[in-house]
Amino acid sequence: MNIKSLLIGSAAALAAVSGAKAADAIVAAEPEPLEYVRVCDAFGAGFFYIPGTETCLKFGGYVRFQTNFQRGDGTTAGTSNGGTSDWDAFTRAQFEVDTRTDTELGALRGFIGFRGNADNGSSASSSVFVDQAFIELGGLKVGKFYNWWDDGLSGETDLLSSNTLFNSVRYSYDAGSFYAGLSVDELEGISFAGDTTTDNNVGISAAVGTKLGGAALQLVGGYDIDREDGAVRLIATADVGPGTLGLSGVWASGVNSYYALSEWAVAAEYAIKATDKLTITPGVQYLGNVATKTNTFAIVNADWSSNDAWTAGLTVDYKITQGLSAKIAANYYDEDNRPEFWTGFVRLQRSF
């Protein structure tokens, strides 16, 4: 009887324990559904939605290896490449982050461009800095970005601007085939030899342009308030035959932050599209009454000289494969009462 009672008691105890375990069983949480990256095609190729947001993001940039060359008196011509050497190699890395969001006020954009230059084996010659950083909403743009004066001809021969990167407040109107804009630019840190202006300078620049099929026209102007001088420039391009013809003219009332190379200049180029991968661009420019310069070719904040100058060169662009291109440029410069010289470079660039 004792054995029977013991067996029955053991079975009841096991049942009780089993029942308690069943009641207290741990249920695993349902896995969160994965949110795959969605393509954002509202702002062009390469954008995708940041997971969990309606903000579109795009990464871009390039890696560049370039070797510059010079022939002539680099000391007096101001074209020295790495001290006493007549050539200099350097590497550049550019990384860009572009964000855009549709809002009730229009497209809200934030852009950051980081740039790093490595010139030689010394770490002191390497630097990483913010190349551009700006906020854009509708037609309003604020931050550090390139001015319209950066929009030169496509080759590497023309000399059509002095400074093109400022901290600015800009408003633009863009109707597709026509655009216009006005910008207030901080000119702090821009100086010339013999400059006596204060370092809180401000400039005003403006641009109007039109694009009609294979032709484009742009008129840009800039006024340096402290120096009380300004410049205007016209650039016209048109598809002609197997290439694109580009013409430009510029005039300046005096040395200023936007254009300080000469009182006036005219430039021309013809970008020949030889094949889908190869473009050959000869160019030429004539500069009248170039800026007064020191012995090291530094521009002096003074009246224009009576010297004229001209430059001619050739630029060759070759697309090796998708995202990889090469560029070769060679230019000759000759100024009255100054030593003539050659400059050029060979560039290999991987863009993404």
C-alpha positions in Angstrom: 0.0 0.0 0.0 2.8 2.4 0.8 4.4 1.8 -2.6 1.1 2.4 -4.4 0.5 5.6 -2.4 4.1 6.8 -3.2 3.6 6.2 -7.0 0.3 8.1 -7.0 1.8 11.0 -5.1 4.8 11.2 -7.4 2.5 11.3 -10.5 0.4 14.1 -8.9 3.6 16.0 -8.2 4.9 15.6 -11.7 1.6 16.7 -13.1 1.6 19.8 -10.9 5.1 20.7 -11.9 4.3 20.2 -15.6 1.2 22.4 -15.3 3.2 25.2 -13.7 5.8 25.1 -16.5 3.1 25.2 -19.2 1.5 28.2 -17.5 4.9 30.1 -17.2 6.2 29.3 -20.7 8.3 32.1 -22.4 6.9 33.2 -25.7 9.5 34.7 -28.1 8.7 38.2 -29.5 7.7 38.5 -33.1 10.7 39.7 -35.2 10.4 43.3 -36.5 9.7 43.4 -40.2 12.8 44.5 -42.2 12.6 47.8 -44.0 14.5 47.5 -47.2 16.2 50.6 -48.7 13.8 52.3 -51.1 15.0 54.1 -54.3 14.1 57.8 -54.3 13.7 58.9 -57.9 12.2 62.3 -57.2 15.6 64.1 -57.3 17.5 62.1 -59.9 19.6 59.0 -60.0 21.5 57.7 -57.0 19.1 58.9 -54.2 17.5 56.5 -51.7 15.3 57.0 -48.7 16.9 57.0 -45.3 15.1 54.1 -43.5 12.2 55.3 -41.4 12.2 58.8 -42.9 11.0 60.6 -46.0 14.4 62.2 -46.6 16.4 61.2 -49.7 20.1 60.7 -49.4 22.9 60.4 -52.0 26.6 59.9 -51.6 29.1 61.0 -54.3 32.6 62.2 -54.9 35.9 61.3 -56.5 39.5 60.2 -56.0 42.0 62.2 -58.2 45.7 61.7 -58.9 47.3 64.5 -60.8 50.8 65.6 -61.9 51.4 69.3 -62.7 54.2 70.4 -65.0 55.8 73.7 -65.9 58.4 75.0 -68.3 59.8 78.5 -67.8 60.9 80.7 -65.0 58.7 79.5 -62.1 60.1 82.1 -59.7 59.1 85.1 -61.8 56.1 83.5 -63.5 54.5 82.3 -60.3 53.9 78.8 -61.5 56.3 76.9 -59.2 55.4 73.3 -58.6 56.9 72.0 -55.4 59.8 74.4 -54.7 62.6 74.1 -57.3 61.0 71.2 -59.1 59.3 71.7 -62.5 56.7 69.0 -61.7 54.6 68.1 -58.7 52.2 65.2 -58.1 49.3 65.3 -55.6 46.3 63.2 -54.7 42.8 64.6 -53.8 39.8 62.9 -52.2 36.3 64.4 -52.5 33.3 63.0 -50.5 29.8 64.5 -50.8 26.6 64.0 -48.9 23.4 65.3 -50.5 20.1 65.2 -48.6 16.7 66.3 -49.9 13.1 66.3 -48.5 9.9 67.5 -50.0 8.2 70.1 -47.8 5.2 72.4 -48.0 7.7 75.2 -48.8 9.4 73.2 -51.6 12.5 70.9 -51.7 14.7 71.2 -48.6 18.3 70.4 -49.4 21.4 70.0 -47.2 24.8 69.5 -48.8 28.2 68.8 -47.4 31.4 68.3 -49.5 34.6 67.2 -47.7 37.9 67.6 -49.5 41.3 66.2 -48.7 44.6 67.0 -50.4 47.9 65.1 -50.0 50.8 66.8 -51.8 53.9 64.9 -50.6 55.3 62.6 -48.0 55.0 65.1 -45.2 51.8 65.0 -43.1 52.0 68.8 -42.8 51.3 69.1 -46.5 48.0 67.1 -46.2 44.7 68.7 -45.3 41.1 67.8 -44.9 38.5 70.6 -45.0 34.9 71.5 -45.9 34.8 72.4 -49.6 31.1 73.2 -49.6 28.3 73.2 -47.1 24.9 74.8 -47.6 21.2 74.7 -47.0 18.7 75.2 -49.8 15.0 75.7 -49.7 13.1 76.6 -52.8 15.1 79.4 -54.4 17.0 80.4 -51.2 20.5 79.1 -50.6 22.8 79.9 -47.7 26.3 78.6 -46.7 29.6 78.1 -48.4 29.3 77.3 -52.1 30.6 78.1 -55.6 29.5 81.3 -57.2 28.4 81.7 -60.8 31.9 83.0 -61.6 33.0 79.3 -61.3 31.0 78.5 -64.5 33.8 78.9 -67.0 34.3 77.2 -70.4 34.8 73.5 -70.4 38.5 73.4 -71.3 41.5 74.2 -69.1 42.9 77.2 -71.0 40.5 80.1 -70.1 41.2 82.5 -67.3 37.8 84.0 -66.6 37.6 84.4 -62.8 39.7 85.1 -59.7 37.7 83.8 -56.7 34.6 81.6 -56.9 34.0 80.2 -53.5 32.3 82.3 -50.8 30.0 82.2 -47.7 26.9 83.6 -49.3 23.2 84.2 -49.1 21.6 83.7 -52.6 18.2 83.7 -54.1 17.6 82.2 -57.5 14.6 81.8 -59.9 14.9 78.9 -62.3 12.2 78.3 -64.9 14.2 75.6 -66.8 15.0 77.5 -70.0 15.6 80.8 -68.0 17.2 81.5 -64.7 18.2 84.6 -62.6 19.7 85.1 -59.2 21.2 87.6 -56.7 23.9 86.8 -54.1 25.4 88.6 -51.1 29.0 87.2 -50.7 31.4 87.5 -47.8 34.8 88.4 -49.2 36.8 88.0 -46.0 40.4 86.8 -46.4 40.7 87.8 -50.1 43.6 90.2 -50.4 46.0 91.5 -53.0 49.5 92.9 -52.7 49.4 96.4 -51.2 45.8 96.0 -50.1 44.6 98.5 -47.5 41.0 97.4 -47.3 39.5 96.1 -44.1 38.8 92.4 -43.7 35.0 92.6 -43.3 34.4 93.0 -47.0 31.1 92.1 -48.7 30.3 91.7 -52.4 27.2 91.6 -54.5 26.9 89.2 -57.5 24.1 88.4 -59.9 23.5 86.2 -62.9 20.9 85.7 -65.7 21.0 82.9 -68.2 19.1 81.0 -70.8 19.3 77.5 -72.3 17.7 76.8 -75.7 18.4 73.4 -77.1 22.1 73.1 -77.7 22.8 76.7 -77.0 23.3 78.5 -73.6 24.0 82.1 -72.6 25.0 83.4 -69.2 25.7 87.0 -68.0 27.2 87.3 -64.6 28.4 90.3 -62.6 30.1 91.1 -59.3 30.8 94.2 -57.3 33.4 94.4 -54.5 32.0 97.0 -52.1 35.2 97.8 -50.1 37.4 98.1 -53.3 34.5 99.9 -55.1 35.3 97.9 -58.3 33.4 95.2 -60.1 33.4 93.0 -63.2 30.9 91.6 -65.8 31.3 88.5 -67.9 29.3 86.9 -70.8 29.7 83.3 -71.8 27.9 81.7 -74.8 28.1 78.1 -75.9 26.4 76.4 -78.9 26.6 72.9 -80.5 28.3 73.4 -83.9 29.2 70.5 -86.1 30.9 67.7 -84.2 31.5 69.8 -81.1 30.6 72.7 -78.9 31.8 76.3 -79.6 32.4 78.5 -76.5 32.9 82.3 -76.5 33.4 84.6 -73.6 34.2 88.2 -72.8 35.0 89.9 -69.5 35.5 93.5 -68.3 36.6 94.9 -64.9 36.6 98.4 -63.7 39.5 97.6 -61.4 41.1 94.8 -59.3 38.3 93.1 -57.4 37.5 89.8 -55.7 35.6 88.4 -58.6 38.0 89.2 -61.5 41.4 90.7 -61.0 43.5 89.4 -64.0 43.0 92.2 -66.5 40.9 95.1 -67.5 39.3 93.1 -70.3 39.6 89.7 -72.0 38.1 87.6 -74.7 38.3 83.8 -74.9 37.2 81.1 -77.3 37.3 77.3 -77.5 35.9 74.4 -79.5 35.3 71.2 -77.7 35.4 68.5 -80.4 33.6 65.3 -79.5 35.9 62.9 -81.5 34.2 59.8 -80.1 31.8 58.9 -77.3 34.8 58.7 -75.0 37.2 61.3 -76.5 36.9 65.1 -76.4 39.6 67.4 -77.7 39.3 71.1 -76.8 41.7 73.7 -78.2 41.3 77.2 -76.6 42.8 80.7 -76.7 42.4 83.9 -74.7 43.6 87.5 -75.1 44.0 89.7 -72.0 44.1 93.5 -72.4 45.8 95.7 -69.8 46.7 92.9 -67.3 46.9 93.5 -63.6 50.0 95.1 -62.1 52.1 92.3 -60.5 55.1 91.9 -58.2 58.2 90.1 -59.2 56.6 86.8 -58.0 53.5 87.4 -60.1 51.3 88.4 -57.2 48.5 90.8 -58.3 48.8 94.3 -56.8 45.7 96.3 -55.8 46.6 99.1 -58.2 45.7 100.5 -61.6 45.9 98.2 -64.6 49.2 98.0 -66.4 49.8 98.7 -70.1 50.8 95.1 -70.7 48.8 92.7 -72.8 48.9 88.9 -72.7 47.7 85.9 -74.5 47.4 82.2 -73.8 46.6 79.2 -75.9 46.3 75.5 -75.0 44.8 72.1 -75.6 42.7 69.9 -73.3 42.1 66.2 -73.9 39.4 64.3 -72.0 39.1 60.5 -72.3 36.5 58.3 -70.6 38.4 55.1 -69.9 35.4 53.2 -68.5 32.3 54.0 -66.4 33.4 56.2 -63.5 37.1 56.4 -64.6 38.4 59.3 -66.8 41.7 60.9 -67.8 42.5 64.5 -68.6 45.6 66.0 -70.1 46.1 69.8 -70.5 48.9 71.9 -71.8 48.9 75.8 -72.0 51.3 78.5 -73.1 51.2 82.0 -71.6 53.0 85.1 -72.9 52.7 88.5 -71.3 54.5 91.7 -72.4 57.7 92.4 -70.5 57.4 89.1 -68.6 58.9 85.7 -69.1 56.8 83.3 -71.1 56.1 79.8 -69.7 54.3 76.5 -70.2 52.0 74.8 -67.7 50.0 71.6 -67.8 48.9 68.5 -66.0 48.0 64.8 -66.4 45.0 63.7 -64.3 43.3 60.3 -63.5 40.0 60.5 -61.7 37.7 57.9 -60.3 34.2 59.4 -59.8 31.3 57.8 -57.9 
